[in-house]
Amino acid sequence: MQTLTRRGVRAIAAALLASGIATAGPAAERADASPAPCSHPILILSAMPLELNPLVARAKLDLAQAVRVDDRTFHPGRLAGRDVVLALTGIGPANATQTAQTAFAHFRCGFSSALFSGVAGSRLNIGDVAVPRRWTRDGGKTWTSADAAMLKAARPLAGTRVPLSRDVPVGDAACLCSGADAPTPAHVGQTPKVVVGGDGETTDPFGGKAAPCLPGGGDIEGCAPCLAPSAAPADAAAFAGHAPSLADPRFAQALLQPPAEDTAAVDASDEETAAVAQVATAHHVPFLGIRAVSDGAGDPLHLPGFPSQFVVYRQLAANNAAAVTIAFLGRWAPPTRRAARRPRASGPARPHRARPASRRPARSPARSGAARSSGGSSPRARPTR
């Protein structure tokens, strides 16, 4: 009996030991397993579907990995050999700020750098691509600088080294994804070039409001890249939720006010880039804005500025901006980030004060006057509903 008892105790102990080993084994393996590596992709933003479409077309995206956060959809993937996250901000600085803040809040590992790729009004020729060294959203009173290392990486692209299109494509106004790049008889006479440096300006024709995207709004006001599936029901609900704010009389007043006439000295005039630059700088993330000219000088059709030029040349400009963005990614080596840093409590980084007017390059009065009369260099509100 004593022998049986001892054997029984030994058996129970052995069973418990075996059970403990079996139970602890996977736990020990889990404890010893290395944590998943924290990826630091490059955030690439555009305002309109027509701007993001040429990037989506060349990217390797896993559409199943798309992330929707606060009515914004983010597309992780690979582009030009880099890990990226692509997203539409929607039109206007309020939308741009909200999208950038949402991106930085959701992707906890942080971004190695951030880019904005899109179209703009400019004193440059239609089809040219501007990569400004600084951006303002208050008419030049203060400035947010582009990252110095990113500018250095972009400088070898200046001039005509990047093949840019001169032929005006048909475009994809209805987002049908058919023949968007088919050429039309129109083409710009000069060879488009890349200009690195100079100034960029962001204006706000929406009076601080975040104008919602329009489900089925095509390549301008649509809610998703034409080449990616749209979340139409969610977009429709978001539009219905935000639309009442547009009834504010101040919104209509700001939207309909005539544009200022002080952009003859800027290389890019848009409605989003400076806002994203401020958010990226607040999160200590290098930023660069790349804007191709959709309405500016050198118009072969002699159209009367915005919005006529924008309507005709928007896809040409968007394609050229995407070409430079992809060429830049091929040269850019993002800095190694150990961990995402918290944004400064005070918001955007301290902006640089504007330089005295006397330090700006002098412009010919005749040229400036001609630019204003043609409408090619004036800032503009994008087409609205």
Phi, psi and omega per residue, in radians:
M1 nan -0.756 3.110
Q2 -1.089 -0.677 3.122
T3 -1.124 -0.738 3.126
L4 -1.099 -0.675 -3.127
T5 -1.128 -0.805 3.121
R6 -1.063 -0.746 3.116
R7 -1.085 -0.697 -3.141
G8 -1.101 -0.731 3.126
V9 -1.122 -0.758 3.128
R10 -1.091 -0.696 -3.133
A11 -1.130 -0.769 3.131
I12 -1.105 -0.755 3.129
A13 -1.081 -0.728 3.133
A14 -1.124 -0.711 3.137
A15 -1.119 -0.769 3.123
L16 -1.106 -0.711 3.132
L17 -1.105 -0.783 3.133
A18 -1.107 -0.720 3.121
S19 -1.110 -0.687 3.138
G20 -1.130 -0.704 3.125
I21 -1.143 -0.741 -3.122
A22 -1.132 -0.662 -3.132
T23 -1.297 -0.709 -3.065
A24 -1.330 -0.419 -3.068
G25 -0.963 -1.038 -3.140
P26 -1.057 -0.638 3.137
A27 -1.124 -0.735 3.126
A28 -1.118 -0.692 3.119
E29 -1.108 -0.706 3.124
R30 -1.128 -0.656 -3.133
A31 -1.182 -0.625 -3.091
D32 -1.449 -0.314 -3.086
A33 -1.130 2.474 3.128
S34 -1.294 2.467 3.101
P35 -1.129 2.671 3.132
A36 -1.040 2.395 -3.131
P37 -1.088 2.511 -3.118
C38 -1.590 1.974 -3.116
S39 -1.436 2.513 3.091
H40 -2.136 1.372 -3.087
P41 -1.249 3.015 3.051
I42 -1.658 2.208 3.109
L43 -1.474 2.159 3.120
I44 -2.137 2.080 -3.077
L45 -2.024 2.607 2.981
S46 -2.458 2.760 -3.094
A47 -1.520 -0.706 -2.998
M48 -2.101 2.676 3.106
P49 -0.941 -0.672 -3.105
L50 -1.101 -0.433 3.127
E51 -1.439 -0.630 -3.101
L52 -1.488 -0.418 -3.089
N53 -0.916 -0.862 -3.105
P54 -1.155 -0.395 3.056
L55 -1.372 -0.740 3.102
V56 -1.076 -0.661 -3.115
A57 -1.102 -0.484 -3.075
R58 -1.818 -0.065 -3.117
A59 -1.616 2.756 2.988
K60 -1.797 1.769 -3.082
L61 -1.939 2.435 2.966
D62 -1.701 1.709 -3.035
L63 -1.057 -0.397 3.101
A64 -1.228 -0.345 -3.134
Q65 -1.593 0.048 3.128
A66 -1.028 2.456 -3.081
V67 -2.058 2.232 3.093
R68 -1.925 2.113 -3.111
V69 -2.359 2.152 3.084
D70 0.868 0.882 3.086
D71 1.191 0.217 3.054
R72 -2.009 2.453 3.124
T73 -1.973 2.240 -3.124
F74 -2.002 2.349 -3.061
H75 -1.998 1.732 3.045
P76 -1.245 2.614 3.118
G77 3.059 -2.771 3.139
R78 -2.213 2.420 3.101
L79 -2.553 2.200 -3.139
A80 0.928 0.661 3.099
G81 1.362 0.173 -3.114
R82 -2.068 2.566 2.964
D83 -1.278 2.240 -3.081
V84 -2.367 2.843 2.919
V85 -2.251 2.075 -3.125
L86 -1.778 2.490 3.117
A87 -2.776 2.665 2.996
L88 -1.640 2.379 3.088
T89 -1.573 -0.486 -2.867
G90 1.544 2.944 -3.021
I91 -1.525 2.396 3.035
G92 1.833 2.691 -3.087
P93 -1.161 -0.553 3.117
A94 -1.139 -0.781 3.074
N95 -1.093 -0.731 -3.123
A96 -1.086 -0.769 3.128
T97 -1.093 -0.822 -3.104
Q98 -1.103 -0.718 -3.133
T99 -1.162 -0.781 3.137
A100 -1.102 -0.759 3.124
Q101 -1.108 -0.695 3.105
T102 -1.099 -0.729 3.134
A103 -1.074 -0.834 -3.100
F104 -1.190 -0.534 3.132
A105 -1.310 -0.634 -3.059
H106 -1.423 -0.768 -3.099
F107 -1.483 1.549 -2.957
R108 -1.108 -0.511 3.142
C109 -1.193 -0.346 3.125
G110 1.550 2.901 3.137
F111 -1.870 2.530 3.101
S112 -1.285 -0.500 3.136
S113 -2.948 3.012 -3.109
A114 -2.452 2.512 3.139
L115 -2.307 2.607 2.938
F116 -2.112 2.235 -3.130
S117 -2.132 2.168 -3.120
G118 -3.055 -2.865 -3.092
V119 -1.924 2.883 -3.083
A120 -2.794 2.850 2.880
G121 -1.483 2.701 -3.027
S122 -2.877 2.843 2.951
R123 -1.414 -0.191 -3.134
L124 -1.382 3.086 -3.139
N125 -1.359 2.626 3.065
I126 -1.011 2.304 -3.117
G127 1.691 -0.385 3.066
D128 -1.132 2.782 3.126
V129 -2.143 2.161 -3.139
A130 -1.772 2.394 3.044
V131 -2.194 1.371 -3.020
P132 -1.115 2.647 3.129
R133 -1.507 -0.240 3.126
R134 -2.751 2.765 -3.067
W135 -2.342 2.523 3.074
T136 -2.233 2.601 3.025
R137 -2.202 0.233 3.104
D138 -2.273 0.612 3.070
G139 1.253 0.401 3.082
G140 1.669 0.078 3.104
K141 -1.241 -0.708 3.091
T142 -2.352 2.784 -3.067
W143 -2.375 2.575 2.979
T144 -1.990 2.138 -3.043
S145 -1.418 2.524 2.929
A146 -1.215 2.746 -3.122
D147 -1.150 2.304 -3.068
A148 -1.103 -0.703 -3.133
A149 -1.178 -0.644 3.117
M150 -1.207 -0.686 3.063
L151 -1.066 -0.719 3.125
K152 -1.087 -0.701 3.121
A153 -1.195 -0.481 -3.115
A154 -1.450 -0.399 -3.023
R155 -1.022 -0.668 3.102
P156 -1.115 -0.216 3.118
L157 -1.496 -0.146 -3.066
A158 -1.095 2.662 -3.125
G159 1.553 -2.419 -3.072
T160 -1.982 0.464 -3.119
R161 -1.232 -0.566 3.111
V162 -1.554 2.159 3.111
P163 -1.106 2.029 -3.140
L164 -2.066 2.623 -3.048
S165 -1.430 2.502 3.005
R166 -1.867 -0.300 -3.080
D167 -1.496 2.276 -3.125
V168 -1.372 2.055 -3.124
P169 -1.406 2.880 3.105
V170 -1.105 -0.694 -3.068
G171 1.490 -3.107 -3.082
D172 -2.434 1.122 -3.016
A173 -0.996 -0.626 -3.099
A174 -1.651 0.083 -3.117
C175 1.010 0.808 3.104
L176 -1.645 -0.130 3.057
C177 1.057 0.614 -3.122
S178 -2.292 1.988 3.056
G179 1.177 0.514 -3.088
A180 -1.073 -0.591 -3.074
D181 -1.738 0.168 3.080
A182 -1.105 2.313 -3.054
P183 -1.299 2.675 3.002
T184 -1.875 3.007 3.117
P185 -1.151 -0.296 -3.105
A186 -1.426 2.426 3.017
H187 -2.682 2.590 -3.115
V188 -1.291 2.520 -3.054
G189 -1.318 -0.572 -3.086
Q190 -1.651 2.703 3.079
T191 -1.309 2.101 -3.139
P192 -1.071 2.557 -3.092
K193 -2.283 2.875 3.059
V194 -1.802 2.276 3.109
V195 -2.023 1.988 -3.140
V196 -1.789 2.163 -3.074
G197 1.976 -3.046 -3.132
G198 1.496 -2.929 -3.001
D199 -2.074 2.559 3.034
G200 -2.167 2.609 -3.101
E201 -2.300 2.397 3.051
T202 -1.999 2.236 3.125
T203 -1.982 2.904 -3.113
D204 -2.284 1.606 3.103
P205 -1.400 0.019 -3.078
F206 -1.779 0.130 3.081
G207 1.058 0.604 3.120
G208 1.461 -0.017 3.139
K209 -1.490 2.631 3.044
A210 -1.699 1.670 -3.138
A211 -1.179 2.147 -3.109
P212 -1.240 2.644 3.029
C213 -1.189 2.848 -3.063
L214 -1.970 1.995 3.088
P215 -0.982 2.215 -3.062
G216 1.342 0.321 -3.080
G217 -1.403 0.132 3.070
G218 1.312 -2.715 -3.013
D219 -1.465 -0.040 3.126
I220 -1.845 -0.999 -3.047
E221 -1.854 0.149 3.130
G222 -1.152 2.935 -3.044
C223 -1.751 -0.101 -3.089
A224 -2.595 2.685 3.025
P225 -0.992 2.489 -3.107
C226 -1.068 -0.449 -3.085
L227 -1.609 0.054 3.130
A228 -2.115 2.608 3.125
P229 -1.114 2.486 3.136
S230 -1.753 2.637 3.056
A231 -1.677 1.226 -2.990
A232 -0.970 -0.833 -3.134
P233 -1.065 -0.758 3.126
A234 -1.157 -0.672 3.117
D235 -1.147 -0.688 3.120
A236 -1.120 -0.712 3.115
A237 -1.139 -0.694 3.124
A238 -1.140 -0.704 3.118
F239 -1.096 -0.779 3.131
A240 -1.092 -0.615 -3.127
G241 -1.257 -0.576 -3.082
H242 -1.659 -0.332 -3.041
A243 -1.012 -0.687 -3.109
P244 -0.998 -0.496 -3.136
S245 -1.157 -0.372 -3.115
L246 -1.333 -0.182 3.110
A247 -1.356 -0.121 3.098
D248 -1.057 2.163 -3.130
P249 -0.990 -0.523 -3.139
R250 -1.146 -0.538 3.101
F251 -1.140 -0.851 -3.142
A252 -1.109 -0.681 -3.135
Q253 -1.123 -0.772 -3.138
A254 -1.176 -0.640 -3.093
L255 -1.204 -0.612 -3.043
L256 -1.629 -0.080 -3.127
Q257 -1.200 2.558 -3.124
P258 -1.150 2.562 -3.134
P259 -1.197 2.697 3.077
A260 -1.236 2.876 -3.096
E261 -2.093 0.729 -3.054
D262 -2.061 0.357 -3.069
T263 -1.792 0.261 3.090
A264 -1.147 -0.267 -3.103
A265 -1.810 0.084 3.136
V266 -1.901 2.658 -3.125
D267 -1.601 -0.297 3.101
A268 -2.642 2.288 3.080
S269 -2.194 2.025 -3.097
D270 -2.447 -2.828 -3.073
E271 -2.280 0.248 -3.083
E272 -2.438 -0.605 -2.856
T273 -1.059 -0.810 -3.100
A274 -1.089 -0.589 3.136
A275 -1.139 -0.768 3.118
V276 -1.194 -0.649 3.109
A277 -1.027 -0.703 3.140
Q278 -1.155 -0.724 3.133
V279 -1.155 -0.781 3.138
A280 -1.084 -0.749 3.139
T281 -1.122 -0.653 3.101
A282 -1.107 -0.485 3.116
H283 -1.682 0.195 3.090
H284 1.073 0.615 -3.122
V285 -1.952 2.247 3.121
P286 -1.021 2.447 -3.074
F287 -2.364 2.550 3.061
L288 -2.547 2.368 3.078
G289 -1.844 2.313 -3.136
I290 -2.159 1.999 -3.052
R291 -2.282 2.191 3.076
A292 -1.706 2.636 -2.990
V293 -1.487 2.050 3.059
S294 -1.753 -0.463 3.080
D295 -2.408 2.000 -3.075
G296 -2.991 -2.561 -3.093
A297 -1.492 2.993 3.050
G298 1.232 0.557 -3.117
D299 -1.365 2.009 -3.117
P300 -1.195 -0.357 -3.139
L301 -1.666 -0.094 3.121
H302 0.967 0.790 3.114
L303 -1.339 2.731 -3.048
P304 -1.454 0.981 3.037
G305 1.213 -2.727 -3.130
F306 -1.343 2.468 0.090
P307 -1.603 -0.051 -3.068
S308 -1.018 -0.833 -3.133
Q309 -1.112 -0.729 3.141
F310 -1.013 -0.794 -3.109
V311 -1.044 -0.710 -3.071
V312 -1.398 -0.717 -2.953
Y313 -1.843 0.113 -3.025
R314 -1.076 -0.730 -3.099
Q315 -1.317 -0.596 3.024
L316 -0.997 -0.837 -3.132
A317 -1.132 -0.761 -3.126
A318 -1.092 -0.699 3.111
N319 -1.125 -0.687 3.132
N320 -1.216 -0.670 3.075
A321 -1.086 -0.732 3.123
A322 -1.134 -0.671 3.128
A323 -1.080 -0.726 3.124
V324 -1.239 -0.664 3.097
T325 -1.044 -0.785 3.131
I326 -1.162 -0.717 3.095
A327 -1.105 -0.665 3.114
F328 -1.140 -0.752 3.133
L329 -1.023 -0.586 3.118
G330 -1.179 -0.369 -3.121
R331 -1.802 -0.371 -2.961
W332 -1.468 2.237 3.038
A333 -1.926 1.709 -3.074
P334 -1.056 2.563 3.095
P335 -1.168 2.620 3.097
T336 -1.297 2.233 -3.136
R337 -1.929 2.162 3.125
R338 -1.341 -0.678 -3.137
A339 -2.818 2.662 3.112
A340 -1.189 2.335 3.140
R341 -1.692 2.582 3.128
R342 -1.261 2.571 3.103
P343 -1.176 2.724 3.075
R344 -1.062 2.417 -3.107
A345 -1.073 -0.482 -3.084
S346 -1.450 0.051 3.135
G347 1.635 -2.463 -3.087
P348 -1.052 2.657 3.117
A349 -1.057 2.715 -3.140
R350 -1.015 2.043 -3.093
P351 -1.269 2.774 3.085
H352 -1.428 2.417 3.098
R353 -1.252 2.588 -3.134
A354 -1.107 2.536 3.056
R355 -1.250 2.708 3.062
P356 -0.997 2.560 -3.089
A357 -1.007 -0.527 -3.084
S358 -1.165 -0.301 -3.112
R359 -1.561 -0.112 3.074
R360 -1.272 2.589 3.082
P361 -1.063 2.354 3.138
A362 -1.211 2.487 3.129
R363 -2.103 2.543 3.126
S364 -1.166 2.222 3.117
P365 -0.977 -0.650 -3.119
A366 -1.124 -0.742 -3.140
R367 -1.160 -0.768 -3.138
S368 -1.084 -0.743 -3.133
G369 -1.133 -0.697 3.134
A370 -1.126 -0.684 -3.137
A371 -1.118 -0.707 -3.126
R372 -1.190 -0.677 -3.108
S373 -1.207 -0.542 -3.137
S374 -1.406 -0.309 -3.131
G375 1.380 0.009 -3.033
G376 -1.262 -0.434 -3.033
S377 -1.956 0.130 -3.138
S378 -1.456 2.547 3.106
P379 -1.195 2.759 -3.037
R380 -2.554 2.723 2.954
A381 -1.496 2.457 3.107
R382 -1.246 2.808 3.138
P383 -0.995 2.367 -3.108
T384 -2.183 2.849 -3.136
R385 -1.251 nan nan
